[in-house]
Amino acid sequence: MKRFFLIAYATIAYGGFLAVFGWAFAFLAGSPSSVGIDRSGTHTATAVAVVIDLLLLGLFAMHHSVMARPAAKRLVTRVVPAAAERSTYVLTADALLALVLWQWRPIGGTVWDVQTQPARGAIWALYALGWVIAVSSTFMIDHFDLVGLRQAASRDYQRPAFQQRRLYRVIRHPIMAGFLIAFWSTPAMSRGHLLFSAAASAYILVGVTLEERDLRRELGAVYEDYASRTPAVIPRPTSARASSSSSIDSAS
């Protein structure tokens, strides 16, 4: 019965993840409906909108980084079973990202607007590619471990081994690289969208730094060797060579 409730809890968290992920895709695409980044929320004075938007993003970023740290995980498992820790992280991240998307304050003004074809279509293709890279990269490590389903379903859970696969042979953080591409690939960049992209990109830099610190502490020389020959988010020609069995388990 306990296992049933753990799996149900993890499934709810995963369902929330899928729903909010789809919402975020439409939000940043500037959907013609009310969910677009320049259409959602209440219109307020620019200064007020900037403060609210940064606070929302800061709250999400703080949770996303702090709760991924080992010390925070240990605190969470004092309240919930260890098998539900990752699902709790996913569920609270779902709620906070939904809050960002729901309460976002639009900020008008155009930074750039590409109307000509095929340039506009190419930018949209790049936007879609960013999301594809982010999602597919989760399956290159262990998607169901990342979202907490494997922990909930397993009676003898073992964390996935450190290994290198596909894009992880080229860059250390392909999930984050995919998000960076998606954040900046828009044919019509408003000032509000620019604020979101810049703040989210800054968070990614901080989050990656914290994650790398934990990985170096946990894996030592193995990760140091991997990092020495594999760039973080921007590929280089020499990074795709070699190396059979070392990799990153991205915990963001």
C-alpha positions in Angstrom: 0.0 0.0 0.0 2.9 2.4 0.8 4.4 1.7 -2.6 1.1 2.4 -4.3 0.9 5.8 -2.7 4.5 6.6 -3.5 3.9 5.7 -7.2 0.6 7.7 -7.2 2.4 10.7 -5.7 5.2 10.5 -8.2 2.7 10.2 -11.0 0.9 13.3 -9.9 4.2 15.2 -9.8 5.1 14.0 -13.2 1.7 14.9 -14.6 2.2 18.4 -13.2 5.6 18.5 -14.9 4.2 17.6 -18.3 1.4 20.2 -17.9 3.6 23.1 -16.8 6.3 22.1 -19.4 3.6 22.5 -22.2 2.5 25.8 -20.7 6.0 27.1 -20.7 6.4 26.1 -24.3 3.3 28.1 -25.3 4.2 31.0 -23.0 7.6 31.6 -24.5 6.4 31.1 -28.0 4.1 34.1 -27.4 1.0 32.2 -28.0 -1.9 34.3 -29.5 -4.0 33.1 -26.6 -3.8 34.7 -23.1 -0.9 32.4 -22.1 1.7 34.2 -24.2 4.6 36.0 -22.4 3.4 39.4 -23.7 -0.3 38.7 -23.1 -0.6 36.9 -19.8 -1.0 38.5 -16.4 -2.0 41.9 -15.3 -0.6 45.0 -17.1 1.2 47.3 -14.6 3.7 50.1 -14.7 7.0 49.0 -16.1 9.0 49.4 -12.9 6.5 47.4 -10.9 6.4 44.7 -13.6 10.2 44.3 -13.6 10.2 43.9 -9.8 7.4 41.4 -9.7 8.8 39.4 -12.6 12.3 39.3 -11.1 10.9 38.2 -7.7 8.9 35.4 -9.4 12.0 34.2 -11.3 14.2 34.5 -8.2 11.8 32.4 -6.2 11.8 29.7 -8.8 15.6 29.8 -9.2 16.2 29.7 -5.4 14.0 26.7 -5.0 15.5 25.0 -8.1 19.1 25.3 -7.0 18.8 25.2 -3.2 16.5 22.1 -3.1 18.8 20.2 -5.5 21.7 20.5 -3.0 22.5 17.4 -0.9 22.0 19.2 2.4 18.5 20.3 1.4 17.7 16.7 0.2 18.6 15.4 3.6 16.3 17.9 5.3 13.4 16.9 3.0 13.8 13.3 3.7 13.2 14.0 7.4 9.6 14.9 6.4 8.9 12.6 3.4 10.2 9.1 2.5 13.5 9.1 0.6 11.6 7.5 -2.3 9.4 10.6 -2.5 12.2 13.2 -2.2 12.7 13.7 -5.9 8.9 13.7 -6.6 8.5 16.4 -3.9 11.2 18.5 -5.6 9.4 18.1 -9.0 6.0 18.9 -7.6 7.2 22.1 -5.8 9.1 23.1 -8.9 5.9 22.6 -10.9 4.0 24.8 -8.6 6.5 27.6 -8.6 7.0 27.6 -12.4 3.2 27.7 -12.7 3.2 30.7 -10.4 5.8 32.4 -12.6 3.7 31.8 -15.8 0.4 32.7 -14.1 1.6 35.9 -12.4 4.0 37.2 -15.0 3.6 40.9 -15.8 3.9 41.8 -19.5 6.4 44.5 -20.4 5.9 46.1 -23.8 8.3 47.5 -26.3 10.1 45.7 -29.1 13.7 44.8 -29.0 13.7 43.1 -32.4 11.0 41.8 -34.8 11.9 39.6 -37.7 9.1 39.5 -40.2 10.9 38.3 -43.4 11.0 34.7 -44.5 12.8 32.4 -44.4 14.5 34.0 -41.4 11.4 34.0 -39.2 10.7 30.4 -39.9 14.3 29.5 -39.2 14.1 31.2 -35.8 10.9 29.2 -34.9 12.7 26.0 -36.0 15.6 26.9 -33.7 13.1 27.5 -30.8 11.6 24.1 -31.4 15.1 22.6 -31.6 16.0 24.0 -28.2 13.0 22.3 -26.5 13.8 19.0 -28.4 17.4 19.2 -27.1 16.3 19.9 -23.6 13.7 17.0 -23.5 15.7 14.4 -25.4 18.8 15.0 -23.2 16.8 13.8 -20.2 16.5 10.4 -21.9 20.2 10.3 -22.5 20.7 10.0 -18.7 17.6 8.6 -17.0 14.4 10.6 -17.6 12.3 8.6 -15.1 14.9 9.0 -12.4 15.1 12.7 -13.1 11.4 13.1 -12.5 11.2 10.8 -9.5 9.2 7.9 -11.0 12.0 5.3 -10.8 12.7 6.1 -7.1 9.0 5.7 -6.2 8.6 2.4 -8.1 11.9 0.8 -7.0 12.1 -1.4 -3.9 15.9 -1.3 -4.0 16.7 2.0 -5.6 20.3 2.6 -6.8 21.3 6.0 -8.3 22.2 5.7 -12.0 25.9 5.3 -12.6 28.0 8.1 -13.9 28.3 7.7 -17.7 28.6 9.6 -20.9 26.0 9.3 -23.7 25.3 11.1 -27.0 25.1 14.9 -26.4 26.9 14.4 -23.0 30.0 13.5 -25.0 29.8 16.9 -26.6 28.8 19.2 -23.7 28.3 18.6 -20.0 24.9 20.3 -19.7 22.8 19.7 -22.9 19.5 20.2 -21.0 20.6 23.7 -20.0 21.9 24.3 -23.5 18.5 23.4 -25.0 16.8 25.8 -22.6 19.2 28.7 -23.5 18.5 28.1 -27.2 14.7 28.2 -26.5 14.9 31.3 -24.3 16.6 33.4 -27.0 15.1 32.0 -30.2 12.1 34.2 -30.9 11.4 36.3 -34.0 9.7 39.0 -31.9 11.6 39.9 -28.7 9.8 42.2 -26.4 11.4 43.9 -23.4 9.5 41.5 -21.1 10.8 38.5 -23.0 14.3 39.9 -22.9 14.0 40.2 -19.1 12.9 36.6 -18.8 15.6 35.3 -21.1 18.4 37.3 -19.5 17.3 36.5 -15.9 16.8 32.8 -16.7 20.1 32.6 -18.5 21.9 34.1 -15.4 20.1 31.6 -13.2 21.4 28.7 -15.5 25.0 30.0 -15.1 24.6 30.0 -11.3 22.8 26.7 -11.2 25.4 25.0 -13.4 28.2 26.3 -11.1 26.5 24.9 -8.0 25.8 21.6 -9.7 29.4 21.3 -10.9 30.6 21.9 -7.4 28.5 19.0 -6.1 29.6 16.7 -8.9 33.3 17.5 -8.3 32.9 16.8 -4.6 31.0 13.6 -5.2 32.9 12.1 -8.1 36.4 13.6 -7.7 38.9 12.8 -10.4 36.4 11.1 -12.7 34.4 14.3 -13.1 37.5 16.5 -13.2 38.7 14.4 -16.2 35.3 14.7 -17.9 35.1 18.5 -17.3 38.7 19.0 -18.6 37.8 17.6 -22.0 34.1 18.5 -22.4 32.8 22.1 -22.5 29.9 23.1 -20.3 27.2 24.3 -22.8 28.9 25.5 -26.0 30.4 22.6 -28.1 33.8 22.8 -29.5 35.1 20.7 -32.5 37.4 18.5 -30.3 34.7 17.8 -27.6 32.9 15.2 -29.7 35.9 12.8 -29.8 36.4 9.7 -27.7 35.5 8.6 -24.4 33.3 5.6 -24.0 32.1 5.3 -20.5 32.0 8.4 -18.3 29.1 10.8 -18.0 27.0 13.2 -16.1 23.8 12.7 -14.2 22.4 16.2 -14.4 20.5 17.0 -11.2 18.9 20.3 -12.1 
